[in-house]
Structure formats: structure tokens, C-alpha cells
Amino acid sequence: LMTVGNGLVAIFSGLLAQAAVWGYGGHPVAPFDLSFALLTLGVVVIAATWTENYGDANAQMGTGMKDACNAIMKDKKVFLLGAIQSLFEGAMYTFVFMWTPILEQTGSIPHGVIFSIFMLSCSVGGSVFSYLVTRVKVEKFMRYVFFVSACTMVVPLVSTNAAVLMGAFAVYEVCVGIFWPGMGTMRSKYVPEEGRATIMNLFRVPLNALVCLILVYQGDLPVSYCFGFCAVFHGICTILQMVLLAVVDLDSSRNSGDEENLIVEAK
């Protein structure tokens, strides 16, 4: 529901931004001026209605970091989920920066409308997840989500057709819409709740490093090559998700065996 709701707001925002550009004679700064007004309104609403969340004032940061590192090292599932998140989001944020230049190579484009199409696709992905999760184990279908994501990122390497690129990117955004609730579901299963925020934030360090590294050197490379890196990252995600599924199935079979042994002993 959150993914769909965010997508609907983003669709409206994209169309509003494009309307602002057209309304101001094509001026590219118009959406930024509009966003300033909306952000100011948001500040007023937050200041008037929200209370501050100070968290646990007695919490020790060093202890929390130590516990988070121990959880990552001791549980393969936690490490795998963190690595998947870093790689997928690293590729996704790279895509956010690079879809504009790759599409501009095909001619003049309506950025706001295209952004709205992407957000509509993301909302569709959220609905697809709601359908799939009631029928298939999330660890299973996420393999295919990552694989399809990798395939869409290969398209800019083999085609410069605007319609083909838009189709591939729309499919990718559907995968992104599935990713968010899918990753959230798996995190709730396997990452300890008491240290979940710290654990996942640790994996944002390599995530940001990946994005920065690509953006620093992208000026020396053809734009399409950046999508090649994204494809590789998603391909690794596919492999790691397969490993995660194998680990989960192994743990499940072990637990089932232990329960059977307890039943036998009880008899």
C-alpha cells in the first residue's frame, strides 16, 4: 500500500513539474521553484503537528554498532540481505542519475511526463507484489525480479531506440516497485528488530560508495556503460538471492528435522 501510495503522489508530482515547465515557457528551473513552495508548506505542517522522537537517550552507540556487526557476521541471511540491498539500490540510484542523459541522446524529452510513467510503473510493481506474495514465497520470486532487472539494464547497451529504452525502463520500475515491499518482508523475517536500522545503515556505506564511484568516472565512459555496471550489480543480486533461498530452505529442513526428533523422543 505504501509503495502504491508513494507512486501515486510521485505521478502527480511529475505531471505538475512538467506543467510548470510548460507554463513558464520551458524554463528548467520551474519545478525547483514549485518544490520550494511545497517543501515550505511541509515544514509548516510538520512543525505544527509532529512531536520530536528522541529515541532511547540511554542507548550506547558503540554497543549498538558492535551488536549490528556481530549479527552480520554470525547470520548469513543478514549478510546476504544487506549485500543485496546495497547492490540493488546502488544500481537503482545510478539509474536515477543516468536515465536522463541516455534518453536525451534520442532527442528532446518531456522529463516530468517520463518520470510520471516511471512512478506509475513502480506503483504497478507494488500491486504485482501484493498479488505474488499470497501465492509464492517471497524469497523465490525475488530471484526473477533481480534477473529481469539485470536484463532491462542490458538494453541500453544494445539499442538506442527511444521506445525500446522507455519500455525497458518501465519494466525496470515495475521491478523496483516489487523490490521495496519484497525487501521489507525479508528484512522483517531475518534481520533482528532491535538492531535492524543500524544493520541496514551499515550497508549504506558500500551502497553510497558504489554510486559515487560510478558517477565520478561516468564522464570518461559512454553513458550506456553505466547501465552495464547496473546490469552486473543486478546479476549479482540474482545469485545472492538464490544463495539466500538455499540457506533459508536448509535452515527450514534442519528445523523440521529437529522437531521430528523431539516428537520421536517424546514418544
N, C-alpha and C positions, 0 to 999 in steps of 0.2 A: 504493500500500500504506500509506504514512504517513497519507494522508487518511482512509482506511477505519479504520486503527488508532486514530487520534485520535478519530474519530467514535464508535467502539465504547466507548472509555473515557468520552467525554462522555455517551453514552446512559446508561451505568451511573451516572455521577455525578449526572445529572439525576434519575433514579429514586431514588437514595439520598437526595438532597436533599429530594425530595418526601416520602419515607418519614420523614425526620427531622422535617419539619413536622407530618405527621400524628401521629407518635409523641409529640411534645411539645405536643399539643393545639392545633395550628395556629399555633404561635409562629413568626413570620417570621425570627427570628434563628438558629433551629436549624441551618440549612445553613451559616451562617458559623462556628458553633462546631465543626461537623463538619469544615469545611475547615481550621480551625486545627490540628486533630489530624493531619490528613493532610499538611499543609504541614510540620509539625514532624517527622513521620516522613520526609518527603522530604529535609529538611535533614540529618537524621542519616545517611541512605543516601548522599547526595552527599558529605558530609564524609568518610565512611569509604571511598568507592570512587573518587571523581573526583580527578584531578590538575589543577592550575591550568594554563591555556593563556595564556601571557604574550604570544603573538604575536611579531612582529619588533620587538625592543627598539630597533633602529637605524632603524626606519621614520620618515620625516618626515611629520607630519600635513599640513603646508602643501602638500607635493609631491603627496600623495595626493588632496587636495581639488582641486588645480589639474588633475591628470590626469582626475579624475572630471568636472569641469566641461567640459574640452576634449572628452571623449568624448560628453557630452550635446549639445554644440553642433555637433560635426562629423558625428555619425551620427544621421540622422532616426529610425532604428529604435530607438535607445536612448532618445531623447526621447519617442517615441510610447509605448513600453512603460512608461516612468516615469509619463507622464501618465495612461495607462490604469489603472495600479496605484493612483495617488493618487485618482482619481475613483471607481473601483470600491470600494476599501477605505474611502474616506470615506463612501460611501453605505451600505456594509455595517455600519460601526461606528455610524452613525446609526440604522440598523435595529435593532441590538443594544439601543440605548437606548429605542427608540420602540415596539417590538412589544408591550411590556407595557402601556403606557397605552392603546394603540389596542384591544387585546383586552379590557382591563378595562372598557372602555366598554360591552361586550356582556354583562357580568355577572361573577360570581366565576369565577376560572380556576385550574386546578392548574398553577402555574408550572413545577414540576420536570418534570411529565409532558410539557408542551408543549415545554420545552427538549429533552427526550429525543427527541421527534418530529422537531424541527428537526435534531438531530445525526444521527438515523437517515437523514433526507433528505440530509444532507451526505455521509454515507458512501455512499449510493446514487449521488450525484454522482461520487464518486471511482471507483466501479465503471463508471459510464457513460463517464467519461473513458478508462479502460483499454480499453473496447470501441471508442470512436470513434478513438482515436489510431492504431490499427492499420489503419484504413480510410480516414480523411480527414485531410488536412493540418490541423494544429492551428490555424494562422492562419485557416483557412476556417471551421471550426465554432465558433470563439470568437465570431465575429460574431453568430451566432444565440443563443449563451449570453447575451451582453450585451443583445440585443434582448428575449429572454424575461424577463430580469431587470427591464428597464425596464417591461415590461407588468405584471409582478406588483406593482410598486410603484405602479402607477396604481390598482389595485383598491381600496385604502382610500379613494381619492377618490370612488369611485362606489358603494361598498357598505359597509354596517355589519353585515352578516350574519356571525356568528361562524364558521360552516362555510366560507363563501366566503373569508373572510380567512385562515383556517387553511390552506385549500387553496392559496391564492396564496403564502403564506409558506413552505409546504412545498416548493413548486416553486422558489421563490427559493433555498432552502437547497440544493436539488439543483444549481442553477447555481453556488452558492458552492463546492460540492464539486468541480465541474468546473473552476472558476476557479483554485484553488490549484495543482494539477498542470499546468494549461494555461499559467499564467503562468510557472511554474518552467521548463517546457520551452522557452518562448520566450526567457526570460532566458538560459538556458544556450546558446542559439543566437546571440544578438545582442549581449548585454552582455559586455564584456571581463571575463574571470575575475579578473584581478589587481586590478581596481577595482570589482568587482560590488557588494560590500557598501556601499562608500562612495557609489556612484552611486545605488543604490536608497534608501539612507538620506536622501539629499538630497531625494528626492521625498516623504519622510515629513513634511517641513516643511509643504508645502501641504495634504497629507492631514490632518494634525492641525489645521491652521488651518480647513479646511472643517468638520470635525466640531465644533470649538469654536464656530465662528460660528453654526452651526445650533442647537446646544444653548443658547447664550446667548440667542437670540431665540425659541426654541421656545415659551417661556411666553407670548409675546404673539401666538402664532398657533394656529389649530386644529391638533390633533395630526396630522390627515390631511395638512396642508400639508407637513409634514416629509417625508412619503413622496413628495410631488410633487417636492421637490428631489432625492430619491434617484432618481426616475424620470428626471429631466433628466440627472443625472450618468451614469446607465447608458446613456441615449440618446447622450450624447457619446462614451462608451466605444465604442458600436457604430460610430459614424462614424470614430473614430480607428483602430479595428481594421480597418475597410475601407481606410483610407489605408495602414495598415501592410502589409496584404496586397498592395496595389498596389505599394508600394515594394519589397517582397520579390520580387514577380513581375518587376518591372522590373530589379532587380539580377540576378536569375536569368537573364533573357533576355540581358542585357549580357554576363554571364559565359559564357553559351553561345555568343554571337557571337564573343567573344574567342577561345574555344577553337577554333571553326571557322576563324577567320582564321589561328591558329597552325598548324593542320593543313594549310591551303592553302599557307602559306608554306613549311612543311617539305617539302611535295611539290615 
